[in-house]
Amino acid sequence: MHLSKQKTTVIIGTGVVNLITAYFLAKEGHQLVLIDKAPSPLSPYNWKEVGCTFGGENVRMYTYTEADNYNEKGSQLYSKMDEAFERVIDKNGWLVREKEMLNEWEQSWIRDFHAVRPNQANQFAEDIYTININSGHLWYKWMKECPELFEDVDYVPGILRIYSEKEDFDAARQLHSRLNSMTRAMSMEEVLDEYPVFRHAHSINMLGGCMTTRGFTLKVHDFSKKLIRYLMGQGAEFRWNTHFSSIERNESGKVTGLVINDKLESYDNCVLSLGAYAGTTLLNTETHNQLHGVLGVWLTIPNLHPELNHSMKIHKIGHVGEDSNVTLIHENGQAVLVLGSGYGYTGNAQNNEVNAKELEGIFDSVIHTAQTYFPESYEAAGDDIHVARRYCVRGWTPTGLGVFEAIPTVDDGQLIITGGNNTGGFTQAPYIADAVLSTIKGEQHLMQHLFHPDRMKATSSFVKEG
Ligand SMILES: Cc1cc2nc3c(=O)[nH]c(=O)nc-3n(C[C@H](O)[C@H](O)[C@H](O)COP(=O)(O)OP(=O)(O)OC[C@H]3O[C@@H](n4cnc5c(N)ncnc54)[C@H](O)[C@@H]3O)c2cc1C
């Protein structure tokens, strides 16, 4: 009788992206070992010690347009990207350290960012929508198949989008109609009638238009912890406080093992999603130096407006807090609004240290959003506003696309690197999982092409030839 050997797959990084991949690998019968340099999120931990998923606030949003491509040169929102890397946040740039402090890798990454041409950038933005929409199909299928995973995580369907400028609303309305994402465009009378909380914003000319679109929000910590418990129940081994430092490859490029806590370990398959913390660990891969960090901040204020029935996206003119996600959740039995926003380039640092002064600049912008759109809630937060603040760092790439790199191992398995999904890691996670499963089975998948780490060069030659 033929006895098929159970494949052991190592998962490095236990943020939401890899936890979702692990869930689907476990379903396919993979024996899993999950490794993270951070402590277990199931025990009390300091949020500054963990990655973006658990370090950020307990909320994430799925929409068709999540994962902004900051490189979209024609876009009004990111029109000043030529200057973003010239100055620190305090002086209207995106740097969290002075320009003179940037190392060679960071300078090279910034050169690559500027090298993306407008037609490429527009194509990349379209590719991101495609990935998000495909991922949405998988999210909704998953909800149907396994509704208990989505219970008790404050799942809220539908997104209310608010724009401070009418021109931005008109452009967004066109885009969301084209993507079949818009569910309702609202007249100003309807908005003020249904959402009296926005009368203040209207009175100071900060309400240019509103619509509702497809999407949802949930509590990402609660959801991810459910996944960890599920995986433990399936016999997965978790190794916390454990460092991966490099990939070993033989002369033909195949992976022979991973260095973990200074020892070489080998597995049938390896899946790495390191967030913004890859640093020098991926030196001998094409992904090396593509995954840099961008900082975002969170502010939690009481929700005094029970009539709010959708989580929100607010797009306002400004500098580093133009786009905010506002999520409705309950925390310790209290209804709260969680605002997440901000842009600060942290480079390729493994620890993503952040200058306190620049951090304040991003918080100021989010506070401005809270004061503009939820003035009473902001007032009611009082002194608690200082403890209700967090920040975390997400990975992003010069192209704005995520990364999906597959390298064969000596045992006919695959080492797969994913990441750089910017503000869309949660959104894209089921589709990333789908691509990992296909790749391990030796099948083709769209993500292998769209998020190939060599995509910029591939697109350049395509554009030239075309
Ligand atoms: C302010 C803000 C708002 C956001 N809002 C949204 C949203 O609404 N919707 C959305 O889709 N996305 C959103 N994102 C992005 C999303 O949160 C991230 O894309 C996602 O959390 C990334 O998950 P990840 O698993 O790739 O990385 P992470 O959560 O960062 O996990 C990476 C893990 O790898 C571990 N690790 C790294 N290096 C090593 C090593 N050498 N050895 C061992 N372990 C290692 C880290 O400790 C970490 O636990 C937001 C991001 C920010 C900052």
The ligand as an SDF file (V2000), in Angstrom:
LIG
                    3D

 53 58  0  0  0  0  0  0  0  0999 V2000
   -2.4870   52.2680   10.0130 C   0  0  0  0  0  0  0  0  0  0  0  0
   -2.6860   51.0260    9.1810 C   0  0  0  0  0  0  0  0  0  0  0  0
   -3.9570   50.6950    8.7460 C   0  0  0  0  0  0  0  0  0  0  0  0
   -4.1700   49.5590    7.9750 C   0  0  0  0  0  0  0  0  0  0  0  0
   -5.4400   49.2540    7.5840 N   0  0  0  0  0  0  0  0  0  0  0  0
   -5.6560   48.1970    6.7710 C   0  0  0  0  0  0  0  0  0  0  0  0
   -6.9770   47.8630    6.3560 C   0  0  0  0  0  0  0  0  0  0  0  0
   -7.9540   48.4580    6.7930 O   0  0  0  0  0  0  0  0  0  0  0  0
   -7.1340   46.8490    5.4680 N   0  0  0  0  0  0  0  0  0  0  0  0
   -6.0860   46.1210    5.0040 C   0  0  0  0  0  0  0  0  0  0  0  0
   -6.2990   45.2580    4.1620 O   0  0  0  0  0  0  0  0  0  0  0  0
   -4.8280   46.3740    5.4470 N   0  0  0  0  0  0  0  0  0  0  0  0
   -4.5900   47.3930    6.3080 C   0  0  0  0  0  0  0  0  0  0  0  0
   -3.3290   47.6690    6.7510 N   0  0  0  0  0  0  0  0  0  0  0  0
   -2.2430   46.8040    6.3170 C   0  0  0  0  0  0  0  0  0  0  0  0
   -2.2630   45.4910    7.0660 C   0  0  0  0  0  0  0  0  0  0  0  0
   -2.4590   45.7130    8.4330 O   0  0  0  0  0  0  0  0  0  0  0  0
   -0.9580   44.7980    6.8430 C   0  0  0  0  0  0  0  0  0  0  0  0
   -0.7610   44.6580    5.4550 O   0  0  0  0  0  0  0  0  0  0  0  0
   -0.9560   43.4230    7.4650 C   0  0  0  0  0  0  0  0  0  0  0  0
   -1.2070   43.4780    8.8380 O   0  0  0  0  0  0  0  0  0  0  0  0
    0.3810   42.8160    7.2200 C   0  0  0  0  0  0  0  0  0  0  0  0
    0.3260   41.5240    7.7300 O   0  0  0  0  0  0  0  0  0  0  0  0
    1.5560   40.5990    7.5650 P   0  0  0  0  0  0  0  0  0  0  0  0
    1.1430   39.3000    8.1170 O   0  0  0  0  0  0  0  0  0  0  0  0
    2.0760   40.6510    6.1820 O   0  0  0  0  0  0  0  0  0  0  0  0
    2.7010   41.3240    8.4210 O   0  0  0  0  0  0  0  0  0  0  0  0
    2.8090   41.5570   10.0180 P   0  0  0  0  0  0  0  0  0  0  0  0
    1.5200   41.6130   10.6870 O   0  0  0  0  0  0  0  0  0  0  0  0
    3.7570   42.7070   10.2000 O   0  0  0  0  0  0  0  0  0  0  0  0
    3.5030   40.2050   10.4880 O   0  0  0  0  0  0  0  0  0  0  0  0
    4.8360   39.9060   10.1670 C   0  0  0  0  0  0  0  0  0  0  0  0
    5.3330   39.0120   11.2760 C   0  0  0  0  0  0  0  0  0  0  0  0
    6.6120   38.5240   10.9120 O   0  0  0  0  0  0  0  0  0  0  0  0
    7.4080   38.4710   12.0700 C   0  0  0  0  0  0  0  0  0  0  0  0
    8.7980   38.5060   11.6430 N   0  0  0  0  0  0  0  0  0  0  0  0
    9.3900   39.4560   10.8680 C   0  0  0  0  0  0  0  0  0  0  0  0
   10.6980   39.1510   10.6830 N   0  0  0  0  0  0  0  0  0  0  0  0
   10.9170   37.9970   11.3470 C   0  0  0  0  0  0  0  0  0  0  0  0
   12.0740   37.1800   11.5350 C   0  0  0  0  0  0  0  0  0  0  0  0
   13.2690   37.5170   11.0030 N   0  0  0  0  0  0  0  0  0  0  0  0
   11.9580   36.0650   12.2890 N   0  0  0  0  0  0  0  0  0  0  0  0
   10.7600   35.7050   12.8350 C   0  0  0  0  0  0  0  0  0  0  0  0
    9.6320   36.4490   12.7010 N   0  0  0  0  0  0  0  0  0  0  0  0
    9.7180   37.5720   11.9580 C   0  0  0  0  0  0  0  0  0  0  0  0
    6.9980   39.7130   12.8470 C   0  0  0  0  0  0  0  0  0  0  0  0
    7.3250   39.6040   14.2180 O   0  0  0  0  0  0  0  0  0  0  0  0
    5.4940   39.7670   12.5860 C   0  0  0  0  0  0  0  0  0  0  0  0
    4.7550   39.1210   13.5930 O   0  0  0  0  0  0  0  0  0  0  0  0
   -3.0780   48.7610    7.5820 C   0  0  0  0  0  0  0  0  0  0  0  0
   -1.7880   49.0720    8.0300 C   0  0  0  0  0  0  0  0  0  0  0  0
   -1.5950   50.1800    8.8370 C   0  0  0  0  0  0  0  0  0  0  0  0
   -0.2090   50.4770    9.3100 C   0  0  0  0  0  0  0  0  0  0  0  0
  1  2  1  0
  2  3  1  0
  2 52  2  0
  3  4  2  0
  4  5  1  0
  4 50  1  0
  5  6  2  0
  6  7  1  0
  6 13  1  0
  7  8  2  0
  7  9  1  0
  9 10  1  0
 10 11  2  0
 10 12  1  0
 12 13  2  0
 13 14  1  0
 14 15  1  0
 14 50  1  0
 15 16  1  0
 16 17  1  0
 16 18  1  0
 18 19  1  0
 18 20  1  0
 20 21  1  0
 20 22  1  0
 22 23  1  0
 23 24  1  0
 24 25  2  0
 24 26  1  0
 24 27  1  0
 27 28  1  0
 28 29  2  0
 28 30  1  0
 28 31  1  0
 31 32  1  0
 32 33  1  0
 33 34  1  0
 33 48  1  0
 34 35  1  0
 35 36  1  0
 35 46  1  0
 36 37  1  0
 36 45  1  0
 37 38  2  0
 38 39  1  0
 39 40  1  0
 39 45  2  0
 40 41  1  0
 40 42  2  0
 42 43  1  0
 43 44  2  0
 44 45  1  0
 46 47  1  0
 46 48  1  0
 48 49  1  0
 50 51  2  0
 51 52  1  0
 52 53  1  0
M  END
$$$$
